[in-house]
Amino acid sequence: MTSDGGTKSLKDSIFRRPRSFFGRNTTSEEEEKEDVAESDVEGQRRRPTKWSMGVLNDPITHEVPGSILLLSDKHQPLGLRHAPARASASSLPPQPGLTPVSSRRGSRADNGPIDKKTTPDGNIILDPQPEDSHNDPLNWPKWRRDAALLSLGLYCMIGGGMTPILAAGFTNVASTYDVTVPKVALTTGLYMMGLGVGSVFASPTAILYGKRPVYLASAVLFIATAVWCATSPTYHSLLIARIVQGISISSVECLPSATIAEIFFLHERAYRIGIYTLLLLGGKNLVPLVSAAIIQSLGWQWVFWIVAMVVGFCGILLFLFVPESFWDRTPRPKGRKSKRNTSKPSLFSAKMSTPVISKRSGNSAGQSKGNSELDNETPGSTTASPTQRPLIVQQAPRGPRVGFATPLPNIAERELGKQATGVLEPPEANAIPQVNGALSSSETSCPELVEAENSLPLGRQVSASDSLSRRDSHASASGNDAGSILDQQPMSERYTNVLRDGPELTFFQHMKPYSGRLTNERWLKVAIRPFILFAYPAVLWSAGVYSCAIGWLIVLSESVAVVYRSKDTYHFSALSTGLIYLSPFIGGILGTAVAGKLSDIVVRAMSKRNGGLYEPEFRLVMGAPVAVTTVIGLMGFGWSAQVHDSWIIPTIFFGIISFGCSLGSTTAITFCVDSYRQYAGEALVTLNFSKNIFHGLVFSLFFNEWLQKDGSKSVFIWLGIIQLLLMAFTIPMYIYGKRARMWTVRKNLIEKF
């Protein structure tokens, strides 16, 4: 498997296709012609088989985004040529699996060894590769990155526990305002509504203006709403305070994972994400326990007073140790300078379409080999060199695809009237750039703009003289075109370039609350993108499963006061009711630990049996244990509480529900992200919005009244049936999921929007 022959046989056995999609094409011109001649004859044989481990393959291609070829030395994502390029910014940094494979046209320039930065022991290649700047968040000292994680984790633990914080004291709040327990339970549902609405506001705001100002504003508003809840004179005032509180805390659900991805390397993230998940999970189960003790000893109002104090401390930690972590890592193509024309440096390296055709017709060896201009042919060109596969040219999709950021139009070259498809190339450090026929002196060249690793994208290189003239006078004819190119440089790249070229920021400079706008995207457009993902079947399935996985725990938190504190059942005190949350806490930890490990074992086994091809649908096999544990837990909890079994029986079922819900939430997130890594940031907002609105809010409107009317046995049996019906959709999702992924790629709904 590790040999070249074994790898080739693996690819051929899976795809039964020529070497067109994997690695570099090193075949000769005669072999190319033979492949093209055989393409029609072997067309049917190259088509995918109908089934693959119970998953329906796409009838046309194996190259479906989300599928990954698991090789012995690396994992090769498939379908990148089909997946459309992003048209807007994301809260998450670019996924490492979405960087393109080196194209054959540039293969000759990529043959040389590339020095990769590694860990101090040299055992792990760093991914993503940090830049040579102290301001790169990946180059921050370890203490600063870990301090940011712990400060953010503590804040998320408090924020995560605010949903069921009054669960053990519903009867106390009801007696204070002289309302029924179902009305008090509505405070939880409306709080979740605030969480859902707030995530729609927090995520696009963080994308446009940075995560740090969102975190700080969130903490300030959190403190204010906690004081508001503690001093609410009426029930309706408490309702409004809880809604605003949900909006203020929404950032803890949609932003920390992105922050962790920005400040830690790939090999460090799993452990840090585990810490964040444990703290968030611990908050949902331990905060109600602590609040129960406070309610019994001091009263329910003191819960919010103490929360305000703790959040004030967390806000100080956020201000001191969580700086802005944004850094533009969008992969962009770098120019390759001609080796044969180094004596004629120029800002533009253009080629006319007519000479290229005449060169092809000349059929000379010198014209078909080693021509750097042909190597630099742009993907948008309609001509093909002799070493290109005509079959692949015909199949190449139109429009930008996943990979490098799409260069902006070559404005300066268009103004010169050049009818070419060439691209701007970075000038050499000692070269004299030529723009509009005017030579600029070497003293005015800007080395920062031509740095090999951190250069501006193609089509945006300008000389320093042009940049200065643009700043001084926008009417300058010589610098107008180049200045307009710089104006179109992405705002995120300009922000990063300032930090990249500047001195190392001090600790006090890192505490700056606001660092400026990061992107020129429209806020409304970014905010609407997560809702378009509801048209994606994989995201829709994940949203339903995730909503129920978290929602059933919220439903149980609204019922514990009725089940355990009622005189007709167990007549527990507030503290004893809070101690019940130890069971779901233990079940949740076990579920989280088992979900990741068991899912990886199953996926590896199925991928190996599938010839090394991983499909995200393999994750759906975990739907079986999710359905069994949650359905048994829900029905068992309600039944045992109805017949007045010993208090430990429904408590154990509570833990089983938490175990199954942890399996379900982990499965939903991993399946969704694996299917659409490109839209992982928007997908997390979609999942959280669904959980908070479609489940949390809706069930709080009628659940407690339903529970008091029909009893826990009938209610929870129906909840088990709802869960079973929902999980039944896992079967068609497993069968048709791959075709659904390719359908969404062809429709390209989110990018068309």
ZIQUI-V291980 format. One record per helix or strand of 3 or more residues. SS is the DSSP state (h for helix, s for strand). FROM is the first residue (numbers start at 1). LEN is the number of residues. Records with the same first field share a line. If there is no record, write none. Layout:
BEGIN
SS->FROM-LEN + FROM-LEN
END
This chain:
BEGIN
h->4-12 + 29-11 + 43-4 + 96-3 + 107-4 + 137-3 + 142-19 + 167-11 + 181-29 + 211-20 + 235-15 + 251-4 + 256-8 + 266-32 + 301-21 + 353-10 + 365-4 + 372-4 + 390-6 + 411-5 + 442-3 + 447-4 + 464-9 + 477-11 + 491-11 + 507-4 + 523-13 + 537-28 + 574-6 + 581-29 + 616-27 + 647-29 + 677-24 + 703-8 + 712-36 + 749-4
s->68-3 + 75-3
END
